[in-house]
């Protein structure tokens, strides 16, 4: 076996072993895990359900309806 062929065989074995370690060592996650993670983060920054914003940007609760500032 020539030295160049031996070097190529050693490199091929090293690459295959590295590829096997990378694939077998990666974190196993379900297909929808990234979608669920995004949904959890979106819910974390969403305003509480009992509060909504009016078009002017002021926050109000459903109990504030019917009251004016002058009363």
Phi, psi and omega in degrees: 000133181283156180301325180291322177292320178297317179296319178295319178295317178297319179294320180295316179296320179296316180295317178296318178295318178296318179298318178299316180294321180294315182291317183283337183267355182286156181290127179276118180231147177291162184302320185270008183296323179290326177293316179295321178297317178297317181297320179295318179293323178294319178293329180292328181262357180286148177292158178302151184294331182278357177242136174226161181258138173276171185302335180282349178098354178285144179271140176216157177251159180303333179288342180280349184296138177093351178260137176255164182292335183271000183252000000 
